[in-house]
Amino acid sequence: MIEYTDLATNPDGTVRGLKKKHVQMIAIGGTIGTGLFLGAGNSIAKTGPSILVVYAILGAFFFLMMRGIGEMLYADPTQHTFVSFISRYVGAGAGYFAGWSYWIGLTFVAMAELTAVSTYVKFWFPGWHTWLIQIVFLAILTLVNLVAVKIFGETEYWFAMIKIIAILAMIATGLFLIFTGFEAPAAGGHTIASFGNITHNFELFPNGPAMFFAAFPMVFFAFQGMEFVGITTAETQNPRQVLPRAINTIIFRILIFYLGAMIIIMSIINWHVIAKTPGQSPFVMVFELAGFKAAATVINFVVLTSAASALNSALYSAGRHFYQLAKESNTTIMAPFGKISKLGIPANAIIFTAALVLFSPIISALPQITSAFSFITAISSNMYIIVYGLTMYAHRKFRESADFLPDGFKMPGYKVTSPLTLLFFVAIYFSLFFQSDTRMSAIGAIIFTVVFGTLVHQRFKNTKN
């Protein structure tokens, strides 16, 4: 087995500048998305306390997916993206399709997060121009990605720290209210804080089975990006020591930060009250009930850093994916993007991706394109499900290859959990058709898959895997 403990630089020139603390916090930050702070109200409104069941099921399968990805990355920590395993074990065509699809998805995610950043900044400065805010933030985070991977790691470390402090503060505040028997005012439904509020008259389908299953894609997209920690492996010191710990603790982070936060929220405020204003952040509601007048301002700062973190991560990840696409391409036009800068960064790939993200201010300035932008973003998010499914299929092929390490970081209960995880992604995709707001984007993703997949098949049909 090749050891990677003492490698400071990879064969391709990229630098292993991420330390254990960076990877641990990036793993936590990737687990906690903006959706938890702002989207929790919508999730609770759909299906009440049974949303905990949804989070638990999705959390378990995301953990299994990460163990599958982790097993392949443990065997070969030099890979900049898990998508490269699709090329290796499924085929060049499948890898090409997944690589471009994932990169396109990441680019649109970056655009969406940049739009969100400007929205949160305008909470304090409503008179500032949206396009100017977006250009400034994009320029700063692009520079962060271009200087050194260590700087990126430090930035993500502190972004994640802010999110963690906010959630732990809410949980601590909630526990205080619960153990002191706090009674919410009329705005909180006169609820007496107690864990019993969750189990009292509990129903699995309080709004019907359709709403219960419609909650799955919403929570799924809140977890989206968890795989990002695997992309840092190629630039991490001691990857075979750091990666297993980072992935194994994912399940505990889900229990604490997602299930823990949801339990506290619904213990303090009756879920029917939350459902009346699903657009309001339950975090703000809890802090305001506790008498914290500046709750809205503080949570706005948290979601701003969360969106900036997501944008920062998207630039990092998209840059590495485009670099990988360039390395696997034999075309002259892609050659410059397969080069590494003197600082050990795929700078050209990052700059090109950032240049595309720069279209976000232009799109934001055209009101008639707003709905199309949202639609395309939703399609790109749905593409992640397809890429995740291909990744898990690649993991099955990996198990059959000579690269499989019997003493490696193995996916638990592989014979049962592997097919179940693949079926899970299929089920999630079908759940997109339960709601009109996700149905059209799901159909759009199918159209994209058929059209782009056909073009890729034509290109690679004579290529031997």
C-alpha positions as CSV (number, residue, x, y, z in Angstrom):
1,M,0.0,0.0,0.0
2,I,1.4,3.4,-1.0
3,E,1.8,5.8,2.0
4,Y,0.9,9.4,1.7
5,T,1.9,10.5,5.2
6,D,5.0,12.5,4.3
7,L,4.0,13.9,0.9
8,A,3.9,17.7,0.9
9,T,3.2,17.9,-2.8
10,N,1.3,15.7,-5.2
11,P,2.8,14.4,-8.4
12,D,0.7,16.9,-10.4
13,G,2.2,19.8,-8.4
14,T,-0.8,20.5,-6.1
15,V,0.2,21.2,-2.4
16,R,-1.1,19.2,0.6
17,G,-1.7,22.3,2.6
18,L,-4.9,21.3,4.5
19,K,-4.4,20.3,8.1
20,K,-6.5,18.0,10.2
21,K,-8.3,20.9,11.9
22,H,-9.2,22.3,8.4
23,V,-10.7,19.0,7.1
24,Q,-12.6,18.4,10.4
25,M,-14.2,21.9,10.2
26,I,-14.8,21.7,6.4
27,A,-16.6,18.4,7.1
28,I,-18.8,20.1,9.7
29,G,-19.4,23.1,7.5
30,G,-20.3,20.9,4.5
31,T,-22.9,19.2,6.7
32,I,-24.5,22.4,7.9
33,G,-26.1,24.4,5.0
34,T,-28.0,27.6,4.8
35,G,-31.1,25.5,4.5
36,L,-31.0,24.6,8.2
37,F,-31.1,28.2,9.3
38,L,-33.7,29.4,6.8
39,G,-35.4,26.3,5.5
40,A,-36.2,24.5,8.8
41,G,-39.5,26.3,9.0
42,N,-40.6,25.0,5.5
43,S,-39.5,21.5,6.4
44,I,-41.4,21.5,9.7
45,A,-44.5,23.0,8.0
46,K,-44.6,20.0,5.6
47,T,-44.8,17.2,8.0
48,G,-44.4,18.4,11.6
49,P,-42.4,16.4,14.1
50,S,-42.1,13.5,11.7
51,I,-39.5,15.6,9.9
52,L,-37.1,14.0,12.4
53,V,-37.7,10.7,10.7
54,V,-36.9,12.3,7.3
55,Y,-33.7,13.8,8.7
56,A,-32.7,10.5,10.3
57,I,-33.3,8.4,7.1
58,L,-31.5,10.9,4.9
59,G,-28.7,11.3,7.3
60,A,-28.1,7.5,7.5
61,F,-28.0,7.2,3.7
62,F,-25.7,10.2,3.2
63,F,-23.4,8.7,5.8
64,L,-23.3,5.4,3.8
65,M,-22.7,7.3,0.6
66,M,-19.8,9.1,2.2
67,R,-18.4,5.8,3.5
68,G,-18.5,4.5,-0.1
69,I,-16.7,7.6,-1.4
70,G,-14.3,7.5,1.5
71,E,-13.4,3.9,0.7
72,M,-12.3,4.8,-2.8
73,L,-10.5,7.9,-1.7
74,Y,-8.7,6.0,1.0
75,A,-7.4,3.6,-1.7
76,D,-6.2,6.5,-3.9
77,P,-5.9,9.8,-2.0
78,T,-4.3,11.6,-4.9
79,Q,-7.7,12.1,-6.7
80,H,-9.0,15.7,-6.7
81,T,-12.6,14.6,-7.2
82,F,-14.7,11.4,-6.5
83,V,-16.0,11.8,-10.0
84,S,-12.7,10.5,-11.4
85,F,-13.6,7.1,-10.0
86,I,-16.7,7.0,-12.3
87,S,-14.3,7.4,-15.3
88,R,-12.0,4.7,-13.9
89,Y,-14.6,2.1,-12.9
90,V,-17.7,2.8,-15.0
91,G,-16.2,4.2,-18.1
92,A,-14.8,7.2,-19.8
93,G,-18.2,8.3,-21.2
94,A,-19.9,8.0,-17.8
95,G,-17.1,9.9,-16.2
96,Y,-17.3,12.6,-18.8
97,F,-21.0,13.0,-18.3
98,A,-20.8,13.0,-14.5
99,G,-17.8,15.4,-14.5
100,W,-19.4,18.0,-16.7
101,S,-22.8,17.6,-15.0
102,Y,-21.3,18.0,-11.6
103,W,-19.2,21.0,-12.6
104,I,-22.2,22.7,-14.3
105,G,-24.2,22.1,-11.1
106,L,-21.5,23.5,-8.9
107,T,-21.2,26.6,-11.1
108,F,-24.9,27.3,-10.8
109,V,-24.8,26.6,-7.1
110,A,-22.0,29.3,-6.8
111,M,-24.2,31.7,-8.8
112,A,-27.1,31.0,-6.5
113,E,-25.0,31.5,-3.3
114,L,-23.5,34.7,-4.7
115,T,-27.1,36.0,-5.2
116,A,-27.9,35.0,-1.7
117,V,-24.9,36.8,-0.3
118,S,-26.0,40.1,-1.9
119,T,-29.5,39.6,-0.4
120,Y,-28.1,39.1,3.1
121,V,-25.8,42.1,2.8
122,K,-28.7,44.3,1.7
123,F,-30.4,43.5,5.0
124,W,-28.1,46.1,6.5
125,F,-27.3,48.2,3.4
126,P,-30.5,48.3,1.3
127,G,-29.1,51.1,-0.8
128,W,-26.1,49.2,-2.1
129,H,-26.1,47.9,-5.7
130,T,-26.6,44.2,-5.9
131,W,-24.1,43.8,-8.8
132,L,-21.4,45.7,-6.8
133,I,-21.8,43.5,-3.7
134,Q,-21.6,40.3,-5.8
135,I,-18.5,41.4,-7.7
136,V,-16.7,42.4,-4.5
137,F,-17.5,39.1,-2.7
138,L,-16.7,37.0,-5.7
139,A,-13.3,38.8,-6.2
140,I,-12.4,38.3,-2.5
141,L,-13.3,34.6,-2.4
142,T,-11.6,34.0,-5.8
143,L,-8.4,35.5,-4.4
144,V,-8.8,33.3,-1.3
145,N,-8.9,30.3,-3.6
146,L,-5.9,31.5,-5.7
147,V,-3.4,32.3,-2.9
148,A,-2.9,29.0,-1.2
149,V,-5.0,26.0,-0.2
150,K,-4.0,26.7,3.4
151,I,-5.7,30.1,3.2
152,F,-8.8,28.5,1.8
153,G,-8.7,26.0,4.7
154,E,-8.4,28.8,7.3
155,T,-11.3,30.7,5.8
156,E,-13.6,27.7,5.8
157,Y,-12.5,26.9,9.3
158,W,-13.8,30.2,10.6
159,F,-16.9,30.1,8.4
160,A,-17.8,26.7,9.9
161,M,-17.0,27.9,13.4
162,I,-19.6,30.7,13.1
163,K,-22.3,28.2,12.1
164,I,-21.4,25.8,14.9
165,I,-21.5,28.5,17.5
166,A,-24.9,29.7,16.3
167,I,-26.4,26.2,16.5
168,L,-24.9,25.3,19.8
169,A,-26.1,28.7,21.2
170,M,-29.6,28.0,20.0
171,I,-29.5,24.5,21.5
172,A,-28.2,25.8,24.8
173,T,-30.8,28.6,24.9
174,G,-33.5,26.0,24.1
175,L,-32.4,23.6,26.8
176,F,-32.5,26.5,29.3
177,L,-36.1,27.3,28.3
178,I,-37.1,23.7,28.5
179,F,-35.7,23.0,31.9
180,T,-37.1,26.2,33.3
181,G,-40.6,25.4,32.0
182,F,-40.8,28.5,29.8
183,E,-44.2,29.4,28.4
184,A,-44.2,31.1,25.0
185,P,-46.4,34.2,24.5
186,A,-49.2,34.3,22.0
187,A,-46.7,34.6,19.1
188,G,-45.3,31.2,20.1
189,G,-48.7,29.6,20.6
190,H,-48.5,29.7,24.5
191,T,-46.5,26.5,24.2
192,I,-44.9,25.3,27.5
193,A,-41.4,24.2,26.6
194,S,-41.0,20.5,26.9
195,F,-39.6,17.5,25.0
196,G,-43.1,16.1,25.2
197,N,-44.3,18.5,22.6
198,I,-42.7,16.4,20.0
199,T,-44.4,13.1,20.9
200,H,-47.7,14.5,22.0
201,N,-50.4,13.4,19.5
202,F,-47.5,12.4,17.2
203,E,-48.6,11.6,13.6
204,L,-46.3,10.3,10.9
205,F,-48.4,12.0,8.1
206,P,-50.1,15.0,9.8
207,N,-50.5,16.6,6.4
208,G,-50.8,13.4,4.4
209,P,-48.3,11.0,2.9
210,A,-47.6,13.2,-0.1
211,M,-46.3,16.1,2.1
212,F,-44.2,13.6,4.1
213,F,-42.5,12.3,0.9
214,A,-42.3,15.9,-0.5
215,A,-40.1,16.7,2.5
216,F,-37.4,14.3,1.4
217,P,-36.0,16.3,-1.5
218,M,-36.1,19.5,0.6
219,V,-33.9,17.9,3.3
220,F,-31.8,16.1,0.7
221,F,-30.8,19.4,-0.8
222,A,-30.1,20.7,2.7
223,F,-27.5,17.9,3.0
224,Q,-26.2,18.5,-0.5
225,G,-22.5,19.3,-0.5
226,M,-21.6,16.9,2.3
227,E,-19.4,15.1,-0.2
228,F,-17.2,18.2,-0.4
229,V,-15.0,16.9,2.4
230,G,-13.8,14.1,0.1
231,I,-12.7,16.6,-2.5
232,T,-10.1,18.0,0.0
233,T,-8.4,14.6,0.3
234,A,-5.8,15.2,-2.4
235,E,-4.6,18.4,-0.7
236,T,-4.7,17.1,2.9
237,Q,-1.8,16.2,5.1
238,N,-2.0,12.5,6.3
239,P,-5.2,11.8,4.3
240,R,-5.4,8.2,5.4
241,Q,-5.4,9.3,9.0
242,V,-7.7,12.3,8.6
243,L,-10.3,11.1,6.1
244,P,-11.8,8.2,8.1
245,R,-12.3,10.3,11.2
246,A,-13.8,13.2,9.2
247,I,-16.3,10.8,7.6
248,N,-17.1,8.7,10.6
249,T,-18.1,11.7,12.7
250,I,-20.6,12.8,10.0
251,I,-23.4,10.8,11.6
252,F,-22.8,12.4,15.0
253,R,-22.8,15.9,13.4
254,I,-26.2,15.1,11.8
255,L,-27.6,13.9,15.2
256,I,-26.3,17.1,17.0
257,F,-26.7,19.8,14.5
258,Y,-29.8,18.7,12.5
259,L,-31.8,16.4,14.7
260,G,-30.7,18.2,17.9
261,A,-31.7,21.6,16.5
262,M,-35.0,20.4,15.2
263,I,-35.9,18.7,18.6
264,I,-35.1,21.9,20.5
265,I,-37.1,24.1,18.1
266,M,-40.3,21.9,18.2
267,S,-40.0,21.5,22.0
268,I,-40.2,25.2,22.5
269,I,-42.6,26.3,19.7
270,N,-45.6,24.2,18.7
271,W,-45.0,23.1,15.1
272,H,-48.4,24.3,14.0
273,V,-47.3,27.8,15.0
274,I,-44.1,27.4,12.9
275,A,-46.1,26.2,10.0
276,K,-48.1,29.4,9.9
277,T,-45.0,31.4,8.9
278,P,-42.8,28.8,7.2
279,G,-40.6,31.5,5.6
280,Q,-39.4,32.8,9.0
281,S,-36.3,31.2,10.5
282,P,-37.2,29.1,13.6
283,F,-33.7,30.0,14.9
284,V,-34.8,33.7,15.0
285,M,-38.1,32.7,16.7
286,V,-36.3,30.8,19.5
287,F,-33.9,33.6,20.2
288,E,-36.6,36.2,20.1
289,L,-38.7,34.2,22.6
290,A,-35.7,34.1,24.9
291,G,-35.6,37.9,24.8
292,F,-32.7,38.4,22.4
293,K,-33.9,41.4,20.4
294,A,-31.0,41.3,17.9
295,A,-31.8,37.8,16.9
296,A,-32.7,38.6,13.3
297,T,-29.5,40.6,12.8
298,V,-27.3,37.9,14.3
299,I,-29.0,35.1,12.3
300,N,-28.7,37.2,9.1
301,F,-24.9,37.4,9.8
302,V,-24.8,33.6,10.3
303,V,-26.6,32.9,7.0
304,L,-24.4,35.5,5.3
305,T,-21.3,33.6,6.4
306,S,-23.0,30.3,5.6
307,A,-23.7,31.5,2.0
308,A,-20.2,32.9,1.7
309,S,-18.8,29.5,2.9
310,A,-20.9,27.7,0.3
311,L,-19.7,30.0,-2.4
312,N,-16.1,29.6,-1.3
313,S,-16.5,25.8,-1.3
314,A,-18.2,25.8,-4.6
315,L,-15.3,27.8,-6.2
316,Y,-12.8,25.4,-4.7
317,S,-14.7,22.3,-5.7
318,A,-15.7,23.5,-9.2
319,G,-12.1,24.6,-9.9
320,R,-10.8,21.2,-9.0
321,H,-13.4,19.5,-11.1
322,F,-12.7,21.6,-14.1
323,Y,-9.0,20.9,-13.6
324,Q,-9.8,17.2,-13.6
325,L,-11.9,17.6,-16.7
326,A,-9.0,19.4,-18.4
327,K,-6.5,16.7,-17.4
328,E,-8.8,14.0,-18.8
329,S,-9.3,15.9,-22.0
330,N,-7.1,15.6,-25.1
331,T,-8.1,18.9,-26.6
332,T,-5.9,21.9,-27.1
333,I,-8.5,24.3,-25.8
334,M,-8.7,22.6,-22.4
335,A,-4.9,22.2,-22.0
336,P,-4.4,25.6,-20.1
337,F,-6.9,24.6,-17.5
338,G,-5.0,21.4,-16.7
339,K,-2.0,23.4,-15.4
340,I,-1.0,24.0,-11.8
341,S,0.3,27.5,-10.6
342,K,3.6,28.0,-8.8
343,L,1.5,28.1,-5.5
344,G,0.2,24.6,-6.2
345,I,-3.3,25.7,-7.2
346,P,-5.3,24.9,-10.4
347,A,-5.5,28.7,-10.9
348,N,-6.7,28.8,-14.5
349,A,-9.5,26.4,-13.8
350,I,-10.6,28.5,-10.8
351,I,-10.4,31.8,-12.7
352,F,-12.4,30.4,-15.6
353,T,-15.1,29.1,-13.2
354,A,-15.2,32.4,-11.3
355,A,-15.6,34.2,-14.6
356,L,-18.7,32.2,-15.4
357,V,-20.1,32.8,-11.9
358,L,-19.6,36.5,-12.7
359,F,-22.7,36.2,-14.9
360,S,-24.8,36.1,-11.7
361,P,-24.8,39.9,-11.3
362,I,-26.0,40.2,-15.0
363,I,-28.7,37.6,-14.4
364,S,-29.8,39.4,-11.2
365,A,-30.1,42.6,-13.1
366,L,-32.6,41.1,-15.5
367,P,-35.9,40.5,-13.7
368,Q,-37.4,38.5,-16.6
369,I,-34.6,35.9,-16.2
370,T,-35.1,35.3,-12.5
371,S,-37.5,32.4,-12.8
372,A,-35.3,30.8,-15.5
373,F,-32.3,31.1,-13.3
374,S,-34.1,29.5,-10.4
375,F,-35.3,26.7,-12.7
376,I,-31.8,26.0,-14.0
377,T,-30.4,26.0,-10.5
378,A,-33.0,23.5,-9.5
379,I,-32.1,21.3,-12.5
380,S,-28.4,21.4,-11.6
381,S,-29.3,20.4,-8.0
382,N,-31.3,17.5,-9.3
383,M,-28.4,16.4,-11.4
384,Y,-26.5,15.8,-8.2
385,I,-28.8,12.9,-7.4
386,I,-27.8,11.3,-10.7
387,V,-24.1,11.9,-10.1
388,Y,-24.4,10.5,-6.6
389,G,-26.0,7.4,-8.0
390,L,-23.2,6.9,-10.6
391,T,-20.7,7.4,-7.8
392,M,-22.2,4.6,-5.8
393,Y,-22.3,2.4,-8.9
394,A,-18.6,3.1,-9.4
395,H,-18.0,2.0,-5.8
396,R,-19.6,-1.3,-6.6
397,K,-17.2,-1.7,-9.6
398,F,-14.3,-0.6,-7.4
399,R,-15.1,-3.5,-5.1
400,E,-14.7,-5.9,-8.0
401,S,-11.4,-4.3,-9.1
402,A,-7.7,-5.0,-8.1
403,D,-7.7,-1.6,-6.4
404,F,-10.0,-2.8,-3.6
405,L,-8.2,-2.8,-0.2
406,P,-9.5,-5.6,2.0
407,D,-7.9,-3.9,5.0
408,G,-8.9,-0.4,3.9
409,F,-11.6,2.0,5.1
410,K,-14.5,-0.2,4.0
411,M,-18.2,0.7,3.7
412,P,-20.1,-1.1,6.5
413,G,-22.4,-3.9,5.5
414,Y,-21.6,-3.5,1.9
415,K,-23.7,-6.4,0.5
416,V,-26.8,-4.8,2.0
417,T,-26.1,-1.1,2.3
418,S,-24.7,-0.6,-1.2
419,P,-27.8,-1.7,-3.1
420,L,-30.0,0.0,-0.6
421,T,-28.2,3.3,-1.1
422,L,-28.6,3.1,-4.8
423,L,-32.3,2.4,-4.4
424,F,-32.5,5.4,-2.1
425,F,-31.2,7.8,-4.8
426,V,-33.8,6.3,-7.2
427,A,-36.6,6.8,-4.6
428,I,-35.4,10.4,-3.9
429,Y,-35.7,11.2,-7.6
430,F,-39.2,9.8,-7.7
431,S,-40.1,11.9,-4.7
432,L,-39.4,15.1,-6.7
433,F,-42.6,14.4,-8.6
434,F,-44.8,14.8,-5.5
435,Q,-44.7,18.6,-5.6
436,S,-45.2,21.0,-8.6
437,D,-42.3,23.2,-7.6
438,T,-39.8,20.3,-7.9
439,R,-41.6,18.3,-10.7
440,M,-40.7,20.6,-13.5
441,S,-37.0,20.8,-12.6
442,A,-37.0,17.0,-12.3
443,I,-38.3,16.7,-15.8
444,G,-35.7,19.3,-16.9
445,A,-32.9,17.1,-15.4
446,I,-34.2,14.1,-17.3
447,I,-34.2,16.0,-20.5
448,F,-30.7,17.2,-19.8
449,T,-29.6,13.7,-19.1
450,V,-31.1,12.2,-22.2
451,V,-29.8,15.0,-24.5
452,F,-26.3,15.3,-23.0
453,G,-26.1,11.6,-22.3
454,T,-26.8,10.8,-26.0
455,L,-24.1,13.2,-27.2
456,V,-21.6,11.7,-24.8
457,H,-22.6,8.2,-25.8
458,Q,-22.0,9.1,-29.5
459,R,-18.6,10.5,-28.6
460,F,-17.4,7.6,-26.5
461,K,-19.3,4.6,-28.1
462,N,-16.1,3.3,-29.8
463,T,-13.9,4.0,-26.7
464,K,-12.8,0.9,-24.7
465,N,-13.0,1.3,-21.0
